[in-house]
């Protein structure tokens, strides 16, 4: 079986102890017999290696540090994160807010803890190695906005985490207004507004805006991404297909991610404009189905599955 490997960080791939090449933003593949139980190591710079066996179990119950995509006879292994080689406990940031002790610290990973009326503990991510914080007022309630670069965590006056996302902007007032970047070929941003009742945020409205036009050879990717995020996908459709637009979500099903096909797909289907739609099997295991389009006069004129 052809197995593709990608990594969230630059890393080296080893298979049974033999260097197999770098993982630096592009996939690397190997043809592996699952019965051979090959041991793989992905070794990032400054981090602990992630090791796993490549076998049938990997394709049914992958370890928590990766996502596995089943590609119909092939598979993609995507390493999400790595533990730091430095396991010393380090205090990064600490403040008191409404009787809560808010702490950001590292011990292999970067964590956030809040102790007060409530208690929670979670991984915050490396962006919070240099955090900043500020007290805000949201719908009349005090909240703490904790920033790590473009990532934002909002903590309520009772010490609960009520928001944690990457944002392009955040405005606090009677409501919370945020821009949520969507990883799309059109650079889409979801501009959302939430009400707040002192305990939880409730979505009031969401508007998807594209920041750049998609490249001509990726119109089909942008189209499927637009359906996923409830954007204006109708603008990609031909006049003939437009009357069927409202049926497309039911036709395509509940996919949660859009992938550009791997190289093996194009070897079997050269010059076919297609996208891989990802359907969750479990939390970090996804089944990928390919859908192709026909384009006529710059508009999508037909959509069909590709086996």
C-alpha positions as CSV (number, residue, x, y, z in Angstrom):
1,X,0.0,0.0,0.0
2,X,1.2,3.5,-0.8
3,X,1.5,5.5,2.4
4,X,1.9,9.3,2.2
5,X,3.5,11.2,5.1
6,X,3.2,14.9,6.0
7,X,4.2,16.8,9.1
8,X,3.0,20.0,10.7
9,X,6.7,20.8,11.4
10,X,9.9,20.2,9.4
11,X,11.1,16.8,10.3
12,X,13.0,13.7,9.1
13,X,11.2,10.4,8.2
14,X,12.8,7.1,9.1
15,X,11.4,3.7,8.2
16,X,12.9,0.7,10.2
17,X,15.7,3.0,11.2
18,X,16.7,4.0,7.7
19,X,16.5,7.7,6.7
20,X,13.7,8.0,4.1
21,X,13.8,11.8,3.5
22,X,12.6,15.1,4.9
23,X,9.0,16.2,5.6
24,X,9.1,19.9,4.9
25,X,5.6,20.9,3.7
26,X,5.3,18.4,0.9
27,X,4.2,14.8,1.2
28,X,6.6,11.9,0.9
29,X,5.4,8.4,0.1
30,X,6.5,4.8,0.4
31,X,5.0,1.6,-0.9
32,X,4.7,-0.5,2.3
33,X,3.3,-4.0,2.9
34,X,1.2,-3.7,6.0
35,X,2.0,-7.2,7.1
36,X,5.7,-6.2,7.4
37,X,4.8,-4.1,10.4
38,X,7.3,-1.4,9.5
39,X,8.4,1.0,12.3
40,X,8.3,4.6,11.3
41,X,9.9,7.6,13.1
42,X,9.2,11.2,12.4
43,X,12.0,13.3,14.0
44,X,11.4,17.1,14.2
45,X,14.2,19.6,15.0
46,X,14.2,20.3,18.7
47,X,11.4,17.8,19.4
48,X,10.9,14.2,20.5
49,X,10.5,11.7,17.7
50,X,7.0,10.3,17.1
51,X,7.2,6.6,16.5
52,X,4.5,4.2,15.3
53,X,4.1,0.9,13.4
54,X,2.6,0.9,9.9
55,X,0.1,-1.9,9.9
56,X,-3.7,-2.6,9.8
57,X,-4.2,-1.2,13.3
58,X,-2.7,2.2,12.2
59,X,-5.5,2.4,9.6
60,X,-8.3,1.7,12.1
61,X,-7.1,3.2,15.4
62,X,-4.3,5.7,14.8
63,X,-2.3,7.3,17.7
64,X,-3.7,10.6,19.0
65,X,-0.8,12.7,17.7
66,X,-1.7,12.1,14.0
67,X,-4.6,12.1,11.6
68,X,-5.0,9.2,9.1
69,X,-6.8,9.7,5.9
70,X,-8.0,6.6,4.0
71,X,-7.6,7.3,0.3
72,X,-9.2,4.1,-1.2
73,X,-6.2,1.8,-1.5
74,X,-3.8,4.4,-0.3
75,X,-3.4,6.3,3.0
76,X,-2.1,9.7,4.3
77,X,-0.5,9.9,7.7
78,X,-0.5,13.6,8.9
79,X,1.6,14.3,12.1
80,X,-0.1,17.1,14.0
81,X,2.2,17.9,16.8
82,X,5.4,16.8,18.6
83,X,6.5,16.9,22.3
84,X,9.4,19.1,23.1
85,X,12.7,17.5,24.1
86,X,12.9,20.0,26.9
87,X,10.6,18.6,29.7
88,X,11.5,21.1,32.4
89,X,8.6,22.9,34.0
90,X,8.7,26.6,33.1
91,X,6.3,29.4,34.1
92,X,5.5,31.5,31.1
93,X,2.7,33.8,32.3
94,X,0.5,34.2,35.4
95,X,-2.2,36.6,36.4
96,X,-5.2,36.8,38.8
97,X,-8.6,37.5,37.2
98,X,-12.0,37.7,39.1
99,X,-10.6,35.4,41.8
100,X,-9.1,32.9,39.3
101,X,-5.4,32.1,39.0
102,X,-4.6,31.9,35.3
103,X,-1.3,30.2,34.4
104,X,0.5,29.5,31.2
105,X,3.4,27.1,31.5
106,X,5.4,24.7,29.5
107,X,6.5,21.1,30.2
108,X,7.2,19.5,26.9
109,X,4.1,21.3,25.6
110,X,2.5,24.7,26.4
111,X,-0.4,24.4,28.7
112,X,-3.1,26.7,30.2
113,X,-4.6,26.2,33.7
114,X,-7.3,28.2,35.5
115,X,-7.9,27.7,39.2
116,X,-10.8,29.4,41.0
117,X,-14.6,28.7,41.2
118,X,-13.9,26.2,38.4
119,X,-10.8,24.5,37.2
120,X,-9.6,23.5,33.8
121,X,-6.4,22.5,32.2
122,X,-5.6,22.2,28.5
123,X,-2.9,22.3,25.9
124,X,-2.6,25.9,24.6
125,X,-0.1,25.5,21.8
126,X,3.3,26.9,21.0
127,X,1.8,30.3,20.0
128,X,1.3,30.9,23.7
129,X,5.1,30.9,24.4
130,X,4.9,34.7,24.3
131,X,1.3,35.4,25.5
132,X,-0.4,38.7,26.2
133,X,-3.6,39.3,28.2
134,X,-6.2,42.0,28.8
135,X,-9.4,42.3,30.8
136,X,-12.4,43.0,28.5
137,X,-16.1,43.6,29.1
138,X,-18.5,41.4,27.0
139,X,-22.2,41.9,27.3
140,X,-21.6,43.5,30.7
141,X,-19.5,40.6,32.0
142,X,-15.8,40.8,32.7
143,X,-13.7,38.4,30.6
144,X,-10.0,37.8,30.1
145,X,-8.7,37.8,26.6
146,X,-5.5,35.7,26.4
147,X,-3.6,36.1,23.1
148,X,-0.8,33.9,21.6
149,X,0.0,35.6,18.3
150,X,-3.2,35.2,16.2
151,X,-4.7,32.7,18.7
152,X,-7.3,33.9,21.2
153,X,-8.6,32.2,24.4
154,X,-11.4,33.9,26.3
155,X,-11.9,33.1,30.0
156,X,-15.1,33.9,31.8
157,X,-15.4,35.6,35.2
158,X,-16.2,32.1,36.6
159,X,-12.9,30.7,35.2
160,X,-14.4,28.8,32.3
161,X,-12.9,28.7,28.8
162,X,-15.6,30.1,26.5
163,X,-13.7,30.6,23.3
164,X,-10.4,29.3,21.7
165,X,-9.7,29.9,18.1
166,X,-7.3,31.6,15.7
167,X,-8.7,35.0,14.8
168,X,-8.0,37.8,12.4
169,X,-9.7,40.3,14.7
170,X,-11.8,40.4,17.9
171,X,-14.1,43.1,19.0
172,X,-15.6,43.1,22.6
173,X,-18.8,44.9,23.4
174,X,-22.5,44.0,23.7
175,X,-21.6,41.1,21.5
176,X,-18.3,39.4,20.4
177,X,-17.3,40.0,16.8
178,X,-14.4,37.9,15.4
179,X,-12.9,37.0,12.2
180,X,-12.1,33.3,11.9
181,X,-9.5,32.4,9.2
182,X,-10.5,29.4,7.1
183,X,-7.7,27.5,5.4
184,X,-9.0,27.8,1.9
185,X,-7.6,28.5,-1.5
186,X,-9.6,31.8,-1.6
187,X,-8.2,33.0,1.8
188,X,-11.7,32.9,3.3
189,X,-12.6,34.5,6.6
190,X,-15.7,33.8,8.6
191,X,-16.9,37.1,10.2
192,X,-19.0,35.9,13.2
193,X,-21.0,37.6,15.9
194,X,-21.8,36.0,19.2
195,X,-24.1,36.9,22.1
196,X,-23.0,36.1,25.6
197,X,-25.1,35.2,28.7
198,X,-22.3,35.0,31.2
199,X,-21.9,31.3,30.6
200,X,-21.6,30.6,26.9
201,X,-21.4,32.2,23.5
202,X,-24.3,31.8,21.1
203,X,-23.7,32.4,17.4
204,X,-25.9,35.2,16.0
205,X,-24.6,35.5,12.5
206,X,-21.8,34.4,10.2
207,X,-20.6,35.8,6.9
208,X,-17.9,34.2,4.7
209,X,-15.7,36.6,2.8
210,X,-13.0,35.6,0.4
211,X,-9.8,37.7,0.4
212,X,-8.3,36.5,-2.9
213,X,-9.8,35.0,-6.1
214,X,-8.8,31.3,-6.4
215,X,-6.3,30.4,-9.1
216,X,-7.8,29.1,-12.3
217,X,-6.5,25.6,-11.7
218,X,-8.0,25.4,-8.2
219,X,-11.6,26.7,-8.8
220,X,-12.9,23.2,-8.0
221,X,-11.1,23.2,-4.6
222,X,-12.5,26.6,-3.8
223,X,-15.9,25.4,-4.7
224,X,-15.9,22.4,-2.4
225,X,-14.4,24.6,0.4
226,X,-17.1,27.1,-0.1
227,X,-19.8,24.4,0.4
228,X,-18.0,23.1,3.5
229,X,-18.0,26.6,5.1
230,X,-21.4,27.7,3.8
231,X,-19.9,30.4,1.6
232,X,-21.2,31.6,-1.7
233,X,-20.6,28.4,-3.6
234,X,-23.3,29.2,-6.1
235,X,-21.0,31.8,-7.8
236,X,-19.0,28.8,-9.1
237,X,-21.9,27.1,-10.8
238,X,-23.0,27.2,-14.5
239,X,-26.5,28.5,-15.3
240,X,-27.5,24.9,-16.1
241,X,-26.3,23.6,-12.7
242,X,-27.5,26.5,-10.6
243,X,-31.1,25.2,-10.2
244,X,-29.7,22.1,-8.4
245,X,-27.5,24.1,-6.0
246,X,-29.6,23.6,-3.0
247,X,-29.3,19.8,-3.4
248,X,-25.5,19.7,-3.4
249,X,-25.0,19.5,0.3
250,X,-27.2,16.5,0.6
251,X,-25.5,14.9,-2.5
252,X,-22.0,15.4,-1.1
253,X,-22.8,14.5,2.5
254,X,-21.3,15.6,5.8
255,X,-17.7,16.1,4.9
256,X,-15.4,18.1,7.3
257,X,-12.3,18.8,5.2
258,X,-11.2,19.3,1.6
259,X,-8.0,17.8,0.4
260,X,-6.1,18.2,-2.8
261,X,-5.6,14.7,-4.3
262,X,-2.3,12.9,-3.7
263,X,0.0,12.1,-6.6
264,X,-1.3,8.6,-6.9
265,X,-4.8,9.9,-7.8
266,X,-3.3,11.9,-10.7
267,X,-1.4,8.9,-12.0
268,X,-4.7,7.0,-12.2
269,X,-6.8,10.0,-13.3
270,X,-4.5,12.5,-15.2
271,X,-5.9,16.0,-15.8
272,X,-9.1,15.4,-13.8
273,X,-10.0,18.4,-11.6
274,X,-11.0,16.7,-8.4
275,X,-10.9,17.1,-4.6
276,X,-10.9,14.7,-1.8
277,X,-13.8,15.2,0.6
278,X,-13.1,13.9,4.1
279,X,-15.7,12.0,6.1
280,X,-14.9,11.3,9.8
281,X,-14.8,7.6,10.9
282,X,-13.6,8.6,14.3
283,X,-11.9,11.6,15.9
284,X,-8.6,11.3,13.9
285,X,-9.5,8.8,11.2
286,X,-11.1,10.0,8.0
287,X,-12.4,8.3,4.9
288,X,-11.7,10.3,1.7
289,X,-14.0,10.2,-1.3
290,X,-13.0,11.9,-4.6
291,X,-15.3,14.2,-6.5
292,X,-14.5,15.7,-9.9
293,X,-16.0,18.6,-11.8
294,X,-16.4,19.5,-15.4
295,X,-15.8,23.2,-16.1
296,X,-17.4,25.0,-19.0
297,X,-16.7,28.7,-19.7
298,X,-15.1,29.1,-16.3
299,X,-18.1,27.7,-14.4
300,X,-18.7,24.2,-12.9
301,X,-21.1,22.4,-15.2
302,X,-21.1,18.9,-13.6
303,X,-20.0,17.1,-10.4
304,X,-19.4,13.4,-10.2
305,X,-17.7,10.9,-7.9
306,X,-14.3,9.4,-9.0
307,X,-13.5,5.8,-7.8
